[in-house]
Amino acid sequence: MLVLARKPNQSIIIGDDIEIRVVDIKGDQVKIGITAPKQISVHRKEIYEEIQAANIEASKAKGETDLDNLSKIIVKKKKK
């Protein structure tokens, strides 16, 4: 892990296109701003973990999928 000290309005760059800037420091809270391309998702860690857990649960779901339903519709139309 790289640990850096930064002051307000200072930033770090990750790769060529991600910037993390210290916006404000009050007491034990640091506000940061993140500039990244739209195709890169940026989430707080706890939200990211909730998304991952929801995705795992969704992948375990049983029953028909939209693809199954679409296949049945196509088969019915071909028979007509």
C-alpha positions as CSV (number, residue, x, y, z in Angstrom):
1,M,0.0,0.0,0.0
2,L,1.3,3.4,-0.9
3,V,0.7,6.0,1.8
4,L,0.9,9.7,0.8
5,A,0.5,12.9,2.8
6,R,-1.5,15.6,1.0
7,K,-2.8,19.0,2.0
8,P,-6.2,20.6,0.9
9,N,-6.3,21.2,-2.8
10,Q,-3.4,18.8,-3.5
11,S,-4.1,15.7,-5.5
12,I,-2.6,12.4,-6.7
13,I,-2.9,10.9,-10.1
14,I,-3.6,7.2,-10.8
15,G,-2.7,6.1,-14.3
16,D,-3.3,8.8,-16.9
17,D,-6.9,9.7,-16.2
18,I,-7.9,9.4,-12.5
19,E,-7.3,12.2,-10.1
20,I,-8.0,12.1,-6.4
21,R,-8.0,15.6,-4.7
22,V,-8.1,16.5,-1.1
23,V,-11.1,18.9,-1.0
24,D,-11.3,19.6,2.8
25,I,-10.1,18.4,6.1
26,K,-12.2,19.0,9.3
27,G,-11.2,17.2,12.5
28,D,-10.9,13.5,11.7
29,Q,-12.8,13.7,8.4
30,V,-11.2,14.2,5.0
31,K,-13.3,15.1,2.0
32,I,-11.9,13.9,-1.3
33,G,-12.9,14.6,-4.9
34,I,-12.4,12.0,-7.6
35,T,-12.2,12.7,-11.3
36,A,-12.4,9.6,-13.5
37,P,-13.6,8.6,-17.0
38,K,-17.4,7.8,-17.1
39,Q,-16.6,4.1,-17.9
40,I,-14.9,3.7,-14.5
41,S,-17.2,3.0,-11.6
42,V,-16.4,4.9,-8.4
43,H,-18.1,3.8,-5.2
44,R,-17.5,3.9,-1.4
45,K,-16.2,0.6,-0.3
46,E,-19.3,-0.4,1.7
47,I,-21.5,0.4,-1.3
48,Y,-19.2,-1.7,-3.6
49,E,-19.4,-4.6,-1.2
50,E,-23.3,-4.4,-1.2
51,I,-23.3,-4.4,-5.0
52,Q,-21.1,-7.4,-5.1
53,A,-23.2,-9.3,-2.6
54,A,-26.4,-8.5,-4.5
55,N,-24.8,-9.7,-7.7
56,I,-23.8,-13.0,-6.1
57,E,-27.3,-13.4,-4.8
58,A,-28.8,-12.6,-8.2
59,S,-26.5,-15.2,-9.9
60,K,-27.8,-17.9,-7.5
61,A,-31.5,-17.1,-8.2
62,K,-33.3,-20.1,-9.8
63,G,-36.1,-19.9,-12.2
64,E,-36.5,-18.8,-15.8
65,T,-34.3,-16.0,-17.1
66,D,-35.3,-13.4,-19.6
67,L,-33.2,-15.4,-22.2
68,D,-35.3,-18.5,-21.4
69,N,-38.5,-16.5,-21.9
70,L,-37.2,-15.0,-25.2
71,S,-36.2,-18.5,-26.5
72,K,-39.8,-19.7,-25.8
73,I,-41.3,-16.8,-27.7
74,I,-39.0,-17.3,-30.7
75,V,-39.9,-21.0,-30.8
76,K,-43.6,-20.3,-30.7
77,K,-43.3,-17.7,-33.5
78,K,-41.4,-20.1,-35.7
79,K,-44.1,-22.8,-35.3
80,K,-46.8,-20.4,-36.6
